[in-house]
């Protein structure tokens, strides 16, 4: 949990009054780290061990997306 301070700072950038929703997303990500292994453990019972590695593959694809595009703060549009 060395990174937890850095992750909470990323959630606070540019969210303004939606800070509580940003914090809830962080908590859901932490919960996801508890749920994903359960899903990966369930899949071998249904289809096989090799198919179970699709679950973390989707997680890594999302992390790559966030690393390249999702983290950028969108400019505010003045209306």
SEVO-578685 format. One line per field, with one value per residue: residue number from 1; z, x, y of N, C-alpha, C, O in turn. Coordinates in nm, 4 decimals, padded with zeros to 6 digits. Atoms other than C-alpha are relative to their C-alpha. Last residue first. Example, Ala and Ser with C-alpha at 12.3 -4.5 7.8 and 13.67 -1.06 7.14 Angstrom:
# SEVO-578685
num c(2_1)
n.up c(-00.0060_00.0000)
n.east c(-00.0820_00.0890)
n.north c(-00.1190_-00.1190)
ca.up c(00.7140_00.7800)
ca.east c(01.3670_01.2300)
ca.north c(-00.1060_-00.4500)
c.up c(00.0730_00.0000)
c.east c(-00.0770_00.0900)
c.north c(00.1090_00.1200)
o.up c(00.0899_00.0665)
o.east c(-00.0261_00.1936)
o.north c(00.2198_00.1181)
# end
This chain:
# SEVO-578685
num c(79_78_77_76_75_74_73_72_71_70_69_68_67_66_65_64_63_62_61_60_59_58_57_56_55_54_53_52_51_50_49_48_47_46_45_44_43_42_41_40_39_38_37_36_35_34_33_32_31_30_29_28_27_26_25_24_23_22_21_20_19_18_17_16_15_14_13_12_11_10_9_8_7_6_5_4_3_2_1)
n.up c(00.0708_-00.0599_00.1050_-00.0328_-00.0201_00.1131_-00.0453_00.0402_-00.1126_-00.0989_00.0359_00.1192_00.0009_-00.0972_00.0498_00.1109_-00.0611_-00.0544_00.1135_00.0494_-00.0994_00.0091_00.1272_-00.0204_-00.0992_00.0717_00.0134_-00.1168_00.0215_00.0966_-00.0605_00.0088_00.1359_00.1067_-00.0306_00.0271_00.1418_00.0397_-00.0581_00.0685_00.1348_-00.0145_-00.0239_00.1209_00.0754_-00.0792_-00.0253_00.1195_-00.0082_-00.1036_00.0576_00.0872_-00.0866_-00.0548_00.1094_00.0068_-00.1068_00.0384_00.1025_-00.0665_-00.0689_00.0137_-00.0909_-00.0670_-00.0193_00.0945_00.0975_-00.0415_-00.0030_00.1372_00.0578_-00.0504_00.0675_00.1344_-00.0097_-00.0314_00.0969_00.0067_00.0000)
n.east c(00.1266_00.0742_00.0659_00.1345_00.0125_00.0644_00.1043_-00.0119_-00.0420_00.1033_00.1041_-00.0260_-00.1348_-00.0045_00.0824_-00.0726_-00.1094_00.0563_00.0371_-00.1218_-00.0459_00.0877_-00.0305_-00.1029_00.0428_00.0663_-00.0920_00.0100_00.1024_-00.0506_-00.0965_-00.1401_-00.0489_00.0987_00.1006_-00.0537_-00.0034_00.1250_00.0066_-00.1009_00.0475_00.1109_-00.0530_-00.0593_00.0991_00.0455_-00.1165_-00.0243_00.0895_-00.0577_-00.1191_00.0447_00.0396_-00.1219_-00.0602_00.0723_-00.0484_-00.1334_00.0180_00.0490_-00.1093_00.0253_00.1082_00.0727_00.1370_00.0983_-00.0346_00.0432_00.1456_00.0484_-00.0254_00.1036_00.1265_-00.0059_00.0009_00.1347_00.0526_-00.0872_00.0818)
n.north c(-00.0221_-00.1115_-00.0778_-00.0444_-00.1446_-00.0652_-00.0886_-00.1403_-00.0830_-00.0256_-00.0964_-00.0799_-00.0555_-00.1094_-00.1105_-00.0617_-00.0772_-00.1238_-00.0850_-00.0637_-00.0985_-00.1159_-00.0637_-00.1034_-00.0992_-00.1082_-00.1128_-00.0878_-00.1025_-00.0982_-00.0914_00.0392_00.0192_00.0025_00.1016_00.1343_00.0360_00.0633_00.1340_00.0795_00.0307_00.0942_00.1344_00.0572_00.0762_00.1140_00.0844_00.0802_00.1158_00.0849_00.0626_00.1090_00.1112_00.0585_00.0770_00.1273_00.0874_00.0450_00.1021_00.1210_00.0692_00.1436_00.0378_-00.1065_00.0470_-00.0485_-00.1033_-00.1331_-00.0071_00.0023_-00.1318_-00.0900_00.0267_-00.0550_-00.1445_-00.0459_-00.0947_-00.1161_-00.1187)
ca.up c(-02.0908_-02.0030_-02.1032_-01.8511_-01.9962_-01.9416_-01.6909_-01.8375_-01.6387_-01.8885_-02.1900_-02.1628_-01.8101_-01.7958_-02.1155_-01.9891_-01.6595_-01.8546_-02.0623_-01.7439_-01.5889_-01.9041_-01.9041_-01.5326_-01.6178_-01.9370_-01.7279_-01.6197_-01.9721_-01.9263_-01.6065_-01.7558_-01.8354_-01.5338_-01.2367_-01.3953_-01.4092_-01.0367_-00.9255_-01.1636_-01.0363_-00.6772_-00.7705_-00.9283_-00.6209_-00.3671_-00.6023_-00.7198_-00.3630_-00.3856_-00.7151_-00.5621_-00.2826_-00.5402_-00.7224_-00.3906_-00.3457_-00.6820_-00.5862_-00.2626_-00.4538_-00.6893_-00.5714_-00.7324_-00.9429_-01.0962_-00.9112_-00.6073_-00.7513_-00.8463_-00.4883_-00.3568_-00.5847_-00.4618_-00.0990_-00.1736_-00.3553_-00.0646_00.0000)
ca.east c(-02.0723_-01.7065_-01.5815_-01.3354_-01.0364_-01.0367_-00.7868_-00.5889_-00.5920_-00.7999_-00.5727_-00.2398_-00.2330_-00.6099_-00.6083_-00.3185_-00.4997_-00.8099_-00.6120_-00.4523_-00.7927_-00.9234_-00.6178_-00.6718_-01.0063_-00.8882_-00.6452_-00.9295_-00.9548_-00.6247_-00.7431_-01.0520_-01.4190_-01.6484_-01.4301_-01.1425_-01.3675_-01.4423_-01.0854_-01.0469_-01.3741_-01.2543_-00.9213_-01.1113_-01.3275_-01.0646_-00.8712_-01.2063_-01.2747_-00.9678_-01.0951_-01.4378_-01.2713_-01.0958_-01.4245_-01.5809_-01.3088_-01.3923_-01.7600_-01.6700_-01.4543_-01.7350_-01.7304_-01.3921_-01.2957_-00.9826_-00.7282_-00.8676_-00.8555_-00.4909_-00.4118_-00.5845_-00.3676_-00.0463_-00.1306_-00.2221_00.1036_00.2892_00.0000)
ca.north c(02.8501_02.8141_02.4711_02.3316_02.1512_01.7734_01.6431_01.3596_01.0363_00.8406_00.8616_00.6788_00.5393_00.4960_00.2918_00.0818_00.0212_-00.0818_-00.3301_-00.4645_-00.5301_-00.6982_-00.9258_-00.9919_-01.1568_-01.3304_-01.5334_-01.7605_-01.9044_-02.0886_-02.2568_-02.4157_-02.3540_-02.3494_-02.4384_-02.2484_-01.9372_-01.9205_-01.8529_-01.5604_-01.4221_-01.4505_-01.2924_-00.9992_-00.9353_-00.8247_-00.5987_-00.4686_-00.3557_-00.1313_00.0047_00.0618_00.2610_00.4799_00.5355_00.6367_00.8973_01.0490_01.0590_01.2392_01.4885_01.5844_01.9491_02.0000_01.6992_01.8519_01.6467_01.4647_01.1133_01.1536_01.2557_00.9430_00.7320_00.8934_00.8274_00.4668_00.3961_00.2349_00.0000)
c.up c(00.0488_-00.0816_00.0691_-00.1147_00.0274_00.0271_-00.1212_00.0455_-00.0321_00.1106_00.1156_-00.0225_-00.1187_00.0001_00.0945_-00.0580_-00.1079_00.0640_00.0499_-00.1199_-00.0494_00.0980_-00.0194_-00.1299_00.0278_00.0971_-00.0870_-00.0111_00.1175_-00.0240_-00.0988_00.0508_-00.0116_-00.1360_-00.1145_00.0314_-00.0257_-00.1438_-00.0389_00.0552_-00.0748_-00.1358_00.0198_00.0255_-00.1207_-00.0804_00.0870_00.0161_-00.1195_00.0174_00.1007_-00.0651_-00.0834_00.0887_00.0470_-00.1141_-00.0035_00.1037_-00.0483_-00.1010_00.0665_00.0680_-00.0061_00.0968_00.0754_00.0209_-00.0908_-00.1057_00.0347_-00.0040_-00.1442_-00.0531_00.0488_-00.0727_-00.1369_00.0143_00.0426_-00.0892_00.0000)
c.east c(-00.0655_-00.1259_-00.0824_-00.0546_-00.1470_-00.0106_-00.0557_-00.1211_-00.0021_00.0379_-00.0892_-00.1015_00.0274_00.1369_00.0097_-00.0778_00.0840_00.1086_-00.0587_-00.0288_00.1231_00.0416_-00.0874_00.0415_00.1098_-00.0402_-00.0559_00.0914_-00.0079_-00.1002_00.0443_00.0922_00.1464_00.0586_-00.0994_-00.0991_00.0630_00.0052_-00.1254_00.0031_00.0987_-00.0569_-00.1104_00.0628_00.0614_-00.0930_-00.0350_00.1200_00.0187_-00.0856_00.0666_00.1185_-00.0486_-00.0329_00.1278_00.0519_-00.0708_00.0598_00.1347_-00.0235_-00.0474_00.1068_-00.0342_-00.1054_-00.0850_-00.1426_-00.1176_00.0243_-00.0501_-00.1517_-00.0468_00.0216_-00.1086_-00.1320_00.0027_-00.0089_-00.1307_-00.0615_00.0862)
c.north c(00.1255_00.0258_00.1078_00.0855_00.0361_00.1501_00.0740_00.0795_00.1482_00.0954_00.0436_00.1114_00.0902_00.0669_00.1196_00.1178_00.0683_00.0866_00.1317_00.0903_00.0735_00.1091_00.1237_00.0689_00.1023_00.1102_00.1117_00.1208_00.0982_00.1120_00.1081_00.1093_-00.0412_-00.0360_-00.0155_-00.1120_-00.1366_-00.0518_-00.0757_-00.1424_-00.0880_-00.0386_-00.1052_-00.1376_-00.0708_-00.0904_-00.1196_-00.0912_-00.0921_-00.1253_-00.0934_-00.0703_-00.1177_-00.1201_-00.0678_-00.0868_-00.1342_-00.0932_-00.0533_-00.1120_-00.1288_-00.0841_-00.1491_-00.0511_00.1009_-00.0473_00.0335_00.1073_00.1390_00.0108_00.0070_00.1411_00.0937_-00.0199_00.0666_00.1518_00.0660_00.1071_00.1252)
o.up c(00.0014_-00.2007_00.1470_-00.1710_-00.0268_00.1397_-00.1968_00.0300_00.0590_00.1729_00.1241_-00.0680_-00.1069_00.0125_00.0504_-00.0851_-00.0906_00.0487_-00.0047_-00.1348_-00.0362_00.0660_-00.0596_-00.1265_00.0154_00.0604_-00.1081_00.0575_00.1002_-00.0422_-00.0616_00.0554_-00.1167_-00.2135_-00.1335_-00.0311_-00.1102_-00.1737_-00.0393_-00.0168_-00.1457_-00.1599_-00.0180_-00.0564_-00.1535_-00.0537_00.0915_-00.0395_-00.1064_00.0332_00.0649_-00.0874_-00.0499_00.0820_00.0111_-00.1038_00.0246_00.0692_-00.0768_-00.0707_00.0649_00.0307_00.0777_00.1923_00.0709_-00.0691_-00.1595_-00.0951_-00.0003_-00.0952_-00.1865_-00.0755_-00.0314_-00.1446_-00.1582_-00.0220_-00.0260_-00.0634_00.0538)
o.east c(-00.1732_-00.1190_-00.1729_00.0155_-00.2393_-00.0397_00.0182_-00.2354_00.0024_-00.0503_-00.1259_-00.0649_00.1025_00.1465_00.0312_-00.0206_00.1260_00.1070_-00.0291_00.0332_00.1312_00.0343_-00.0378_00.0897_00.0837_-00.0393_00.0109_00.0694_-00.0529_-00.0601_00.0566_00.0560_00.1856_-00.0041_-00.1567_-00.0956_00.0108_-00.0516_-00.1256_00.0374_00.0594_-00.0864_-00.0937_00.0429_00.0221_-00.1006_00.0395_00.1234_00.0104_-00.0326_00.1140_00.1147_-00.0205_00.0349_00.1546_00.0517_-00.0101_00.1275_00.1481_00.0021_00.0245_00.1296_-00.1097_-00.0751_-00.2078_-00.2247_-00.1712_-00.0308_-00.1627_-00.2068_-00.0980_-00.0751_-00.1889_-00.1766_-00.0641_-00.1111_-00.1768_-00.0440_00.0452)
o.north c(00.1614_00.0559_00.0778_00.1695_-00.0247_00.1904_00.1370_00.0366_00.2309_00.1544_00.1608_00.2198_00.1871_00.1890_00.2326_00.2234_00.1827_00.2088_00.2380_00.1956_00.1956_00.2277_00.2289_00.1821_00.2220_00.2277_00.2129_00.2206_00.2114_00.2269_00.2248_00.2269_-00.0918_-00.1082_-00.1228_-00.2180_-00.2092_-00.1568_-00.1988_-00.2361_-00.1806_-00.1556_-00.2212_-00.2273_-00.1827_-00.2103_-00.2175_-00.2010_-00.2142_-00.2353_-00.2012_-00.1913_-00.2327_-00.2227_-00.1824_-00.2094_-00.2375_-00.1902_-00.1723_-00.2286_-00.2287_-00.1991_-00.1985_-00.1226_00.0929_-00.0299_-00.0536_00.2168_00.1743_00.0725_00.1106_00.2139_00.1415_00.0694_00.1678_00.2100_00.1573_00.2262_00.2280)
# end
